[in-house]
Amino acid sequence: MEWNHDCDLNLLQEIVVSQPYKFKASTRERGKVWEGITEKLNATSLFNNRLGNKRAVRDRYALLAKKYKRKMAEEEPASGISPEMTDTDKLLEEI
């Protein structure tokens, strides 16, 4: 599956709503939340049931979070001013 900006935005919005991080890591409750996120995304016309399992969703979120952290670490000390935030960046900060 190809991820684009719209897919990332929908994923992050669903994560904000579902709040998987309020459960302890590696628990059934947290796993069920990730499964629910995957099911909701698969039900949308943007994904059309193309997401394999919850692992794909978690991995994509981990990649986005890693890129966001690296971006914030590089831009702020270099310029002294905070960078302009995109919708994706705002959602990642909220999560």
JOHU-V276538 format. One record per helix or strand. SS is the DSSP state (h for helix, s for strand). FROM is the first residue (numbers start at 1). LEN is the number of residues. If there is no record, write none. Layout:
BEGIN
SS|FROM|LEN + SS|FROM|LEN
END
This chain:
BEGIN
h|5|14 + h|20|3 + h|28|16 + h|54|26 + h|87|8
END
